[in-house]
Amino acid sequence: MIRRLFRRPPADIDPGTWRQVRRDVPWVAALDEERDARLRALAARFLHEKAITPVGDLALDDAARASLAALCCLPLLEFGAEGLHGWSQLLVYPDAFRVDRSHVDAAGVMHEWEDDLAGEAWEHGPLVLSWADVAADLETPREGFCVAVHEMVHKLDALDGLLDGTPPLPRAWQREWARDFQQAYDAFVERVDRGLHTPIDPYAAEAPEEFFAVCSEYHFSDPALLARELPPVAAHLRRLYGPSPFAHG
């Protein structure tokens, strides 16, 4: 006799807790009923599968944990729970955290420095966020920034084994995406290198994967600006993520 093992579905998020998430997270409050239910289910799965670990003396109540899960799952509203694969822990620092960096240049010289970060996504490890920066995003949700989305997009990007600014897509769409994003990225980098003003955060010029992540932040926080500045990129992101919660004002 063959015995089948069924996974128990994750427990639903308490209705009172989810009401608090809707009060605290403007992106969630702006969702229609169907997408709200979809996000709630994704966030419940996130809470079931991921260990959310506060660092230091930071304390996170149930509403804060559910808010973090909801923010991280925003890019998965259309992609689905497959976007949660490959990692198991969310580390949350009270504030920006410092990391040591090193780089060997073309001449073989080692350069070392320190970075203060609001978030980081390890390709084969945890996702890391600053709670202070998450809270700042919640206070000003329409200014082009959402660090939780940014780092979650890196996790989505890495699902195909390569962090290159292209998530796993059907082959035909992947070719279109690669063509349009490369053209937009090259033009954006040229503009930044010439010292010209860019309404999009110039950090997007750092690398193709950062361009993808930064543009994704604008999809969720200022979709009108993204559509005006980078129309082909905005179209691909609408297809990947569905309409921005802020698409209508």
Secondary structure, DSSP 8 states (H G I E B T S, - for coil): --------------HHHHHHHHHH-HHHHTS-HHHHHHHHHHHHHHHHH-EEEE-TT----HHHHHHHHHHHHGGGTTT-GGGGTT--EEEEESS-EEEEEEEE-TTS-EEEEEEEESEEE-TTS-EEEEHHHHHHHHHSTTSS--HHHHHHHHHHHGGGS--SS--S--HHHHHHHHHHHHHHHHHHHHHHHTT---SS-GGGGG-HHHHHHHHHHHHHH-HHHHHHH-HHHHHHHHHHH-S-TTTT-
